[in-house]
Every structure is written in structure tokens, then in C-alpha cells.
Amino acid sequence: MDGVLNVYKPPGPTSHDIVDMARRALNMKKIGHAGTLDPLAEGVLLLCIGRGTRLSDYLSELPKEYLAEITFGITTSTYDAEGEITSKCDREVKEEEVREVLQEFIGEIEQVPPPSSAIRYKGKRLYEYAREGIIVEPPSRKVIIYGLELLEFKEGERKGIFRINCSKGTYIRALARDIGERIGRGAYLSHLIRTRVGHFSAEDALPAEELKRENSSLIKEKIIPLSEALPHFPLFIVDHKQALRISSGAPLPIKHNLFPLGKYIRVVTPDRQLISIAKVEAREGQFYLKPEKVFAYEW
């Protein structure tokens, strides 16, 4: 049983809790996830099943879309609703001034991760420092905000609903903090929904409450095969001889104008068995598919 399962995580459980639910439901241990959702967040969580765990790196690179509720005038120690309140500002916040600053956060930006995040700093995760009462501010890092849109603003409650499209590694609660600082009132992330990861949408996700042993047949039907889990990678169909070659780890010569250099390719058999994730490279004028991940060829 190999592939990717799109699950809708509710607020409350951790991402690992959802993995454990899937392990019990399918009675198998080799299940992981491709990108953590904080406990208070909900939405798309991709589970990698069996050999699907080998696709985790590619899945985690996919862009994300979120619906975020940001509350202004309050800051917290974790930049979200889990933390302790660290400051309050009673000044009103106008919708116009929020809209005016959003453009500053679109594109490649520098972002300092939250102190309670899972990022490693000097050998330890930041949340481990936080548990010890040690506040560490790691170096900023570059992330990309592809789109940032204010959908609704409730001036009386000082809450805004934002649609955010961003790159891997973006912390929405850090973005909420930064917008609040730019406005001059402070802010925290009061609710978060991950609506999309790449082509995986919340509408198509299996509700986490369905991850039960008695629903194993339904769950298996929802597992996306290895060959279909990365549709943004072009497909290259190989014959038996080529499949043997690339499944052994050897590069496969291709026509020079078939794919651009550096592109990742799904190498499959005519019956859509995934043989490899390969990268297009060139050497001495010859183009090759150089296998990066190889899967057993069953014939």
C-alpha cells in the first residue's frame, strides 16, 4: 500500500496524532506527513503511505494557501492563540491602513521564525528552548509570499480574514506578528486553515475522523498512487529495457529538447508504475534523466 493521502486535520490534535490515527486505521507503521500543521490550525495535511514517504521532500516543497484570521491590538508569546498575552493596545485599527501595508509583504521577504517553532538552532529545536524558559531569536530567513489578500475586516473586533499564498517554510503567525508591528498595534494569529498544498485542496481531503479501522476500504480508495502524487512533474513513459536501466540507478539518455535542464520528471511504465523521480541533466552535449529516487520495478 503506497501513495499519498490528503487528510483534513481539525483544530486540536497534532500532525503526529493524525499520523497515528492513520497507522491504526491501516494497520501499518510506515506512514509520515509532508509538512506540519500546528495543533490549533486545521486543513490539508498530506500523509505519505508506505513508499510514498520517499516523496515527502517533493511534497513539502509545494506552495501553500491559507485562510488566516489575524486579531490586532494584542500580541502573544507564540504569535498565536496558544501563547500568553504579552501586550495590548486599545487604539482602533482601520481597514484602510491594513490594506495599505499588505503590498510590503508580497514577494521575497525576510522572516524571523516564531520562538516556539520546530526549527533547529545550535542543535536544538526552538520549542525546546522555549520549554526551558530560554527565548532564542534565530536568524531571519527568506520566504516568498505569492499573494496576500484581505477578504474581510471587522473593525469592531479588530479582526481580519486574509487569503495567503506562500512558499515552503513560511510561518503565518510570524507574518501576523510582522503585519501587526507594521500597523503599530501588534497582532496575533487567532485562527488558521490550510486550504491547499499544491494541487491538493481542502475540498478533496478525507476528514480525519474517518481514519478508523472500520473505514480502511474507504481510506485505501482515497490513497493517491505514487505515479499521480506529483502531477506538476512531467511524465516520461519508458519501455521494459529503459525501466530496467533507470531502476538500477543508471542515467537514461533522452532527446535534448524533450525537457528543460534541471526539471524533475516522473518516470513511469505504460501501466503507470512509478520507476523513478529523475532530474534532467546534460553532459558532453547529451541530455539524461538522472534518477534521484528509484522505486522497485515489478515486471
C-alpha positions in Angstrom: 0.0 0.0 0.0 1.9 3.1 -1.3 0.8 6.6 -2.1 -0.3 9.9 -0.6 -3.5 10.6 1.4 -5.0 14.1 1.6 -6.5 14.4 5.1 -8.4 17.4 6.7 -6.9 17.9 10.1 -9.3 19.5 12.7 -8.1 22.0 15.3 -6.7 20.3 18.4 -4.7 17.2 17.5 -1.1 17.5 16.4 0.0 16.4 13.0 1.6 13.4 14.6 -1.7 12.5 16.2 -3.2 12.3 12.7 -0.3 10.1 11.6 -1.0 7.7 14.5 -4.7 7.6 13.6 -3.8 6.6 10.0 -1.4 3.9 11.3 -4.0 2.3 13.4 -6.7 2.5 10.7 -4.5 0.9 8.1 -2.5 -1.3 10.5 0.8 -0.2 9.2 3.7 1.7 10.6 5.3 3.3 7.5 3.3 6.5 7.4 4.5 10.1 7.8 3.4 13.6 6.9 4.7 16.2 4.5 4.5 19.4 6.4 3.4 20.1 9.9 0.2 21.9 10.9 0.2 23.5 14.3 -2.3 21.9 16.8 -4.7 24.9 16.6 -4.7 25.0 12.8 -6.9 23.0 10.6 -6.9 22.0 6.9 -4.9 20.0 4.4 -2.3 17.6 5.9 -0.6 15.2 3.4 0.1 11.7 4.7 2.8 9.7 2.9 1.9 6.0 2.9 4.4 3.2 2.5 6.9 4.1 -0.3 5.0 7.4 -0.5 7.3 8.5 2.3 10.0 8.8 -0.3 8.0 11.6 -2.0 7.8 13.7 1.2 10.7 16.0 0.2 9.0 16.9 -3.1 5.5 17.4 -1.5 6.9 19.6 1.2 8.3 22.0 -1.4 4.8 22.7 -2.8 3.3 26.2 -2.3 0.6 26.5 0.3 -2.6 28.5 0.5 -4.2 29.6 3.8 -7.1 31.4 5.2 -5.9 33.3 8.3 -7.7 35.2 10.9 -5.5 37.9 12.4 -6.5 39.8 15.6 -5.0 43.3 16.0 -4.2 45.1 19.2 -2.9 42.1 21.1 0.4 40.2 21.0 1.2 36.8 22.4 4.4 34.9 23.3 3.8 32.4 20.5 2.3 34.8 18.0 -0.9 32.7 18.0 -3.8 31.9 20.3 -1.8 29.3 22.3 0.6 31.8 23.9 0.3 34.1 26.8 -0.7 37.7 26.1 2.4 39.9 26.1 0.9 43.3 25.2 -2.3 45.1 24.5 -3.1 48.3 22.5 -6.6 49.8 22.7 -6.2 52.1 19.6 -8.6 51.4 16.8 -7.5 49.7 13.6 -8.9 50.8 10.3 -9.4 48.5 7.3 -7.7 51.1 5.0 -4.4 51.2 7.0 -4.3 47.4 7.0 -4.7 47.2 3.2 -2.1 49.9 2.7 0.7 47.9 4.2 0.0 44.5 2.6 1.9 45.2 -0.5 5.1 45.4 1.6 4.8 41.7 2.4 4.3 40.4 -1.1 7.3 38.8 -2.8 10.5 37.6 -1.2 10.7 38.7 2.4 12.9 38.2 5.4 11.1 36.4 8.2 12.2 35.6 11.8 10.6 32.2 12.8 8.5 32.1 16.0 10.3 31.2 19.2 8.1 28.1 19.7 8.7 26.6 16.2 10.3 23.3 15.3 13.3 24.9 13.5 16.7 23.7 14.8 19.1 26.3 16.2 22.5 25.2 17.5 21.4 21.6 17.7 18.0 22.1 19.4 14.6 22.9 18.2 13.3 26.4 19.2 10.3 25.0 21.1 12.8 23.0 23.3 14.5 26.3 24.3 11.0 27.8 24.9 10.1 24.9 27.3 13.2 25.7 29.3 12.3 29.3 29.5 15.1 30.4 27.1 14.0 32.8 24.4 16.1 32.4 21.3 15.7 34.6 18.2 17.1 32.6 15.3 18.5 34.3 12.2 15.9 35.5 9.7 15.4 33.6 6.5 13.9 34.3 3.1 10.4 33.1 2.3 8.1 34.1 -0.6 4.6 35.5 -0.3 3.0 35.0 -3.7 -0.3 36.6 -2.7 -1.8 38.3 0.3 -5.4 39.5 0.2 -7.7 41.0 2.9 -11.0 39.3 2.4 -12.9 40.7 5.3 -12.3 43.2 8.2 -14.3 43.6 11.3 -13.3 46.9 12.7 -15.3 46.5 16.0 -13.5 43.2 16.7 -10.2 44.3 15.1 -10.1 41.1 13.2 -9.2 40.5 9.5 -9.6 37.4 7.3 -6.7 37.0 4.9 -6.0 34.7 1.9 -2.3 33.9 1.8 -0.4 32.0 -0.9 3.2 31.3 0.1 6.3 29.2 -0.2 7.5 26.3 1.9 8.8 27.5 5.3 6.5 30.5 5.7 5.2 30.9 9.2 1.8 32.6 9.1 1.9 33.5 12.7 5.2 35.3 12.1 3.5 37.1 9.2 0.7 38.1 11.5 3.2 39.5 14.0 5.0 41.4 11.3 1.8 43.0 9.9 0.8 44.0 13.5 4.2 45.6 14.1 4.0 47.5 10.8 0.5 48.8 11.7 1.8 49.8 15.1 -0.8 48.0 17.2 0.6 44.4 17.4 -1.3 41.3 16.2 -1.5 37.6 16.6 -2.8 34.7 14.5 -6.2 33.8 16.0 -7.2 31.0 13.6 -5.7 29.3 10.6 -7.0 27.0 7.8 -4.6 25.5 5.3 -6.9 25.3 2.2 -4.4 24.0 -0.3 -1.0 22.3 -0.7 0.0 22.5 -4.4 -2.9 20.7 -6.2 -4.2 19.1 -3.0 -7.3 21.0 -1.8 -9.3 21.0 1.4 -12.5 20.2 -0.6 -11.0 16.9 -1.6 -9.5 15.9 1.7 -10.6 13.0 3.8 -11.9 14.2 7.2 -9.6 13.0 9.9 -12.5 11.5 11.9 -12.8 8.9 9.1 -9.4 7.5 10.0 -10.8 4.4 11.7 -10.1 0.7 11.2 -13.7 0.0 10.0 -13.2 2.6 7.2 -10.0 1.0 5.8 -11.6 0.3 2.4 -12.7 3.9 2.1 -9.3 5.2 3.1 -7.5 2.9 0.6 -9.7 4.3 -2.2 -8.6 7.8 -1.3 -4.9 7.0 -1.4 -3.3 8.7 -4.5 -0.9 6.3 -6.3 2.8 7.2 -6.4 2.7 8.0 -10.1 -0.1 10.5 -9.7 1.0 12.2 -6.4 3.3 14.8 -8.2 1.4 15.8 -11.3 3.3 19.1 -11.6 6.3 16.9 -12.7 6.2 16.0 -16.4 5.6 12.3 -17.2 8.1 10.2 -19.2 6.9 6.7 -20.2 9.6 4.1 -20.6 9.7 0.6 -22.1 10.9 -2.5 -20.3 14.6 -2.0 -21.2 14.6 1.6 -20.1 12.8 0.7 -16.9 15.4 -1.8 -16.0 18.2 0.7 -16.7 16.8 3.6 -14.7 15.6 1.4 -11.8 19.2 0.2 -11.4 20.2 3.8 -10.8 21.8 4.4 -14.3 21.0 7.7 -16.1 18.7 7.4 -19.1 19.6 9.2 -22.4 16.8 11.4 -23.8 16.4 13.8 -26.7 17.9 17.2 -26.0 14.8 19.2 -26.5 12.4 17.0 -24.6 12.5 18.7 -21.1 14.3 21.7 -19.8 17.5 21.3 -17.8 17.0 20.9 -14.0 13.4 19.8 -14.4 12.1 16.9 -12.2 10.5 14.1 -14.2 8.2 11.2 -13.2 9.5 8.1 -15.0 6.7 5.5 -15.3 5.9 2.3 -17.2 2.9 2.2 -19.6 0.7 0.8 -16.8 1.7 3.9 -14.7 4.1 2.2 -12.3 6.5 4.8 -10.9 10.1 3.8 -11.5 11.9 7.0 -10.6 11.9 10.7 -9.9 14.7 11.9 -12.1 16.3 15.2 -12.9 17.2 16.4 -16.4 21.0 16.9 -16.7 23.4 17.3 -19.6 26.9 16.0 -20.2 29.0 16.5 -23.3 26.0 17.6 -25.3 23.9 14.6 -24.3 20.8 15.0 -22.2 20.0 12.5 -19.5 17.3 11.6 -16.9 19.4 11.1 -13.8 17.5 9.2 -11.2 17.2 10.9 -7.8 14.7 8.4 -6.3 14.4 4.9 -7.6 11.5 2.5 -7.0 11.5 -1.2 -7.4 10.5 -2.3 -10.9 7.9 -5.0 -10.8 7.5 -6.9 -14.1 
